[in-house]
Amino acid sequence: MQDMVRVAVDAMGGDNAPDEIIKGTVEAVNSQQNIFCYLVGKKEVIEPCLQAYSYPKERIEVVHASEKIETAEPPVNAIRKKKDSSIVVALKMVKEGKADAFVSAGSSGAVLVGGQVIVGKIKGIERAPLAPLIPTEKGMSLLIDCGANVDARASHLVQFAQMGTIYMEGVMGISNPTVAIVNIGTEEEKGNALVKETFPLLKECDGINFVGNIEAREIPHGGADVIVCEAFTGNVILKLYEGIGSVMLGAIKKGLMATLKSKIGALLIKSSLKSTMKQFDASQYGGAPLLGLKGLVVKTHGSSKAKEVKNSIIQCQTFKAQDINAKIKEQLGKE
């Protein structure tokens, strides 16, 4: 158990809970020898679902939590009142050291509030950002922040850039990752008050490879490894990314099935197309970590299927192995 990465999984959170969450957890445990999972939620719901799968019984444990936080509930009240919810119980396991990480497809607000209130921020970290990996022409980039801090200050964005650099180096193995701030032009004098204030701070910041402004159209081309912005802009970018991806995929499928000739062509290019589309499948990267906390909290999409749940659990291995929290604490934390 000492060498195991212990992950507390919110079995009740998300549009496809508990079935897809449980399936993804089983797939993660079956594919990796050093993962132990706690499925947190209603035992009477989880245990019958688990019986349908074959897996090493000693590496999945059900932890009962009688309540569930719904997506529409006010996050602060839900965390305060529903002490026996799957989110609160699992986050307390991380806080108390019973689990190394927490993965949830449940209420974003509750996960964000609970992560900061229950697990707690590393001393010296002003705000904890959500940082998903997004597919690009060159591989992937880290979008930070995408939903946790809508009203950010310049000092917050500087820390986002620093934490993003640590994450991309440690987890993704990218040496000296490039950092850019989202703007409406590449010129230094452009942008709103926040971007104008942040730009010179990033320019002078040691330890990051700042390359200047990045326009939204350059993000899919892999214009930078770490894309820095406040959460309002980041969330718009992320949702637009997902929407365009879905529309494009639908249009391609419709076009390929339009005529007999196109159907024949589709058969000929099927394997190549599948490989290309896989490159732009964000679910292969797992969920978005909430960086800067004392423990690892990972938020996956509310619509996550088993594949994304599995990959979110697996990504916790690298985070722990590289000791990302310790590196953030060492570089940015205060005693």
C-alpha positions in Angstrom: 0.0 0.0 0.0 3.0 2.3 0.6 3.9 2.4 -3.1 0.3 2.7 -4.2 -1.2 6.0 -5.5 -4.4 6.2 -3.5 -7.2 8.0 -5.3 -10.6 8.9 -3.8 -13.2 8.9 -6.6 -16.5 10.7 -6.3 -18.8 7.9 -7.5 -21.9 10.0 -7.3 -20.8 13.1 -9.3 -21.4 13.8 -13.0 -24.1 13.2 -15.6 -23.1 9.6 -16.1 -22.7 8.6 -12.4 -22.4 6.1 -11.0 -22.1 3.7 -14.0 -19.4 5.4 -16.0 -17.5 6.6 -12.9 -17.3 3.0 -11.6 -16.4 1.6 -15.0 -13.5 4.2 -15.4 -12.3 3.4 -11.9 -12.2 -0.4 -12.7 -10.4 0.3 -16.0 -7.8 2.4 -14.2 -7.1 -0.2 -11.6 -7.0 -3.0 -14.2 -4.5 -1.1 -16.4 -2.1 0.1 -13.6 -0.5 -2.0 -10.9 0.1 0.8 -8.4 -3.3 2.4 -8.2 -5.7 1.9 -5.3 -9.1 3.6 -5.5 -11.7 4.5 -3.0 -15.2 4.8 -4.5 -16.9 7.3 -2.4 -20.7 7.4 -2.3 -23.8 5.4 -1.5 -22.8 1.8 -0.9 -26.2 0.4 -1.8 -25.8 2.0 -5.3 -22.0 1.4 -5.9 -21.7 -2.2 -4.8 -24.3 -3.7 -7.2 -22.6 -1.9 -10.1 -19.2 -3.1 -9.1 -20.4 -6.7 -9.2 -20.6 -6.6 -13.0 -16.8 -6.2 -13.3 -13.7 -8.2 -12.8 -10.9 -6.4 -11.0 -8.4 -7.0 -8.1 -10.7 -6.7 -5.1 -7.9 -5.6 -2.8 -7.4 -2.4 -4.8 -10.9 -0.9 -4.8 -12.7 0.0 -1.6 -16.2 1.5 -1.2 -16.4 4.3 1.3 -20.0 5.1 2.2 -21.3 8.7 1.9 -25.0 9.1 2.3 -25.4 12.5 0.6 -24.8 13.9 -2.9 -24.2 17.5 -3.8 -26.3 18.5 -6.9 -24.9 20.7 -9.6 -27.5 23.5 -9.0 -26.8 23.8 -5.3 -25.0 26.9 -4.0 -21.4 25.5 -3.5 -20.6 27.1 -0.1 -23.9 26.1 1.5 -23.6 22.6 0.1 -20.1 22.1 1.4 -21.1 23.5 4.8 -24.4 21.6 5.2 -23.8 18.3 3.4 -20.9 16.9 5.6 -21.6 13.3 4.5 -21.7 14.0 0.8 -19.3 12.1 -1.5 -17.4 15.3 -2.3 -16.8 16.4 1.3 -16.0 12.8 2.5 -13.5 12.3 -0.3 -11.8 15.7 0.2 -11.5 15.0 3.9 -9.7 11.8 3.0 -7.1 13.8 1.0 -6.8 16.3 3.8 -6.2 13.6 6.4 -3.7 11.8 4.2 -5.9 8.7 3.7 -5.9 9.4 -0.1 -3.2 11.1 -2.3 -5.7 12.5 -4.7 -9.4 13.3 -5.4 -11.2 12.9 -8.7 -14.7 14.2 -9.4 -17.0 14.8 -12.3 -19.5 16.4 -9.9 -20.4 20.0 -9.1 -17.5 22.3 -10.2 -18.4 24.9 -7.7 -18.4 22.4 -4.8 -15.1 20.8 -5.9 -13.5 24.3 -6.2 -14.8 25.5 -2.8 -14.2 22.2 -1.1 -10.7 21.9 -2.4 -9.7 25.3 -1.1 -11.6 25.1 2.2 -11.1 21.5 3.2 -7.8 20.5 1.6 -6.5 24.0 1.8 -4.0 26.1 -0.3 -0.3 25.9 0.1 0.8 28.9 2.2 1.9 31.7 -0.1 -0.5 30.6 -3.0 -3.0 33.5 -3.5 -5.5 31.6 -5.7 -5.7 28.0 -6.8 -6.4 27.8 -10.6 -8.0 25.0 -12.7 -5.6 23.9 -15.4 -6.8 21.5 -18.1 -4.7 20.3 -21.0 -6.1 21.2 -24.3 -5.2 19.5 -27.7 -3.2 21.5 -30.2 -1.6 21.0 -33.6 1.8 20.4 -31.7 0.4 18.1 -29.0 -1.1 19.9 -26.0 -1.1 23.1 -24.0 -2.1 23.9 -20.4 -4.9 26.5 -20.1 -4.7 28.2 -16.7 -7.1 29.4 -15.3 -10.3 27.9 -16.9 -12.9 28.3 -14.2 -11.8 29.0 -10.6 -10.9 32.7 -10.5 -13.1 35.0 -12.6 -11.9 38.1 -10.9 -8.2 37.6 -10.8 -5.4 40.1 -10.1 -2.0 40.5 -11.9 -0.2 38.7 -9.0 -2.5 35.8 -9.4 -1.8 35.4 -13.1 2.0 35.5 -12.4 1.6 32.6 -10.0 -0.6 30.8 -12.5 2.3 31.1 -15.0 4.8 29.7 -12.4 2.6 26.8 -11.4 1.8 26.0 -15.0 5.5 25.9 -15.8 6.1 23.5 -12.9 3.2 21.3 -14.0 4.3 21.1 -17.7 7.9 20.3 -16.8 7.1 17.8 -14.1 4.0 16.0 -15.4 4.2 16.4 -19.2 8.0 16.4 -19.4 8.4 19.6 -21.4 11.7 21.3 -20.8 11.5 25.1 -20.4 7.9 25.4 -21.5 6.8 28.6 -23.2 4.4 30.8 -21.5 2.0 33.3 -23.1 -0.9 35.5 -21.9 -4.2 35.6 -23.8 -4.7 39.0 -25.5 -6.5 40.6 -28.4 -3.2 41.3 -30.2 0.4 40.5 -30.0 1.6 44.0 -29.3 2.7 44.7 -25.7 0.6 47.8 -25.3 -2.7 46.0 -26.2 -5.3 44.5 -23.9 -7.4 45.4 -20.9 -6.1 46.8 -17.6 -5.4 43.3 -16.1 -3.4 42.1 -19.1 -1.5 45.4 -19.4 -0.6 45.2 -15.7 0.4 41.5 -15.9 2.5 41.6 -19.0 5.6 43.4 -17.5 5.4 41.3 -14.4 5.6 38.1 -16.5 8.3 39.6 -18.6 10.5 40.2 -15.5 9.5 36.9 -13.8 12.5 34.5 -13.3 11.9 30.8 -13.9 9.4 31.1 -16.7 9.9 31.2 -20.4 7.6 34.1 -21.2 7.0 34.7 -25.0 4.5 37.5 -24.8 0.8 37.8 -25.9 -1.1 35.1 -27.7 -4.3 35.6 -29.7 -7.0 33.0 -29.4 -6.5 31.8 -33.0 -2.9 30.8 -32.2 -3.9 28.6 -29.3 -5.0 25.6 -31.4 -1.7 25.8 -33.4 0.3 25.3 -30.1 1.5 28.9 -29.9 2.6 28.3 -26.3 2.9 25.5 -23.8 1.2 27.4 -21.0 -1.7 29.7 -21.8 -2.3 32.2 -19.0 -5.6 34.1 -18.4 -8.3 34.8 -15.8 -11.0 32.2 -15.5 -13.7 34.1 -17.4 -11.6 34.2 -20.5 -10.3 30.7 -19.9 -13.7 29.2 -19.6 -14.9 30.8 -22.7 -11.9 29.5 -24.6 -12.4 26.0 -23.2 -16.2 25.9 -24.0 -15.7 27.3 -27.5 -12.9 24.7 -28.1 -15.3 21.9 -27.1 -18.2 23.3 -29.1 -16.3 23.7 -32.3 -14.7 20.3 -31.9 -18.2 18.7 -31.6 -19.6 20.7 -34.6 -16.6 19.8 -36.8 -16.7 16.1 -35.9 -20.4 16.1 -36.7 -19.9 17.9 -40.0 -17.1 15.6 -41.1 -19.3 12.5 -40.3 -22.2 14.0 -42.1 -20.1 14.8 -45.2 -18.5 11.4 -45.3 -21.9 9.7 -45.2 -23.6 12.0 -47.8 -23.1 9.9 -51.0 -22.1 6.5 -52.0 -18.8 7.9 -53.3 -18.1 9.7 -50.0 -18.9 6.5 -48.1 -16.4 4.6 -50.1 -13.8 7.3 -49.5 -14.6 7.2 -45.8 -13.7 3.5 -45.7 -10.4 4.2 -47.4 -9.4 7.0 -45.0 -11.0 5.5 -41.8 -7.8 4.5 -40.0 -6.0 7.8 -40.9 -9.0 9.9 -39.9 -9.4 8.0 -36.6 -5.7 8.6 -35.7 -6.0 12.3 -36.6 -9.2 12.8 -34.6 -7.6 11.0 -31.6 -5.0 13.8 -31.5 -7.8 16.3 -30.7 -9.6 14.2 -28.1 -9.2 16.1 -24.9 -10.4 13.1 -22.8 -7.1 11.3 -23.3 -5.4 13.8 -21.0 -7.8 13.3 -18.1 -9.2 16.1 -15.9 -8.1 19.5 -14.8 -6.0 19.7 -11.6 -6.7 22.5 -9.1 -3.1 23.6 -8.6 -1.6 25.1 -5.5 -3.5 23.0 -2.9 -1.9 20.9 -0.2 -3.3 17.8 -1.9 -4.2 16.8 -5.5 -7.8 17.7 -6.6 -8.8 16.8 -10.2 -12.0 18.0 -11.8 -13.3 16.1 -14.9 -16.1 17.2 -17.2 -19.6 16.7 -15.9 -20.3 14.6 -19.0 -17.2 12.4 -18.5 -17.4 8.8 -19.7 -15.3 5.9 -18.4 -12.3 6.9 -20.6 -11.8 10.3 -19.1 -12.4 9.1 -15.6 -9.8 6.4 -16.1 -7.2 8.9 -17.5 -8.0 11.3 -14.7 -7.1 8.7 -12.2 -4.0 7.6 -14.0 -2.7 11.1 -14.3 -2.6 11.2 -10.5 0.4 8.8 -10.6 2.7 11.2 -12.4 1.6 14.1 -10.2 2.5 12.1 -7.1 5.7 10.6 -8.6 7.0 14.1 -9.6 5.9 15.6 -6.3 4.3 18.6 -8.0 2.9 20.0 -4.7 6.4 20.0 -3.1 7.9 21.8 -6.1 5.1 24.4 -6.0 5.6 24.8 -2.3 9.4 25.1 -2.7 9.3 27.7 -5.4 6.2 29.7 -4.4 5.3 28.8 -0.9 6.0 30.6 2.3 6.9 29.1 5.6 
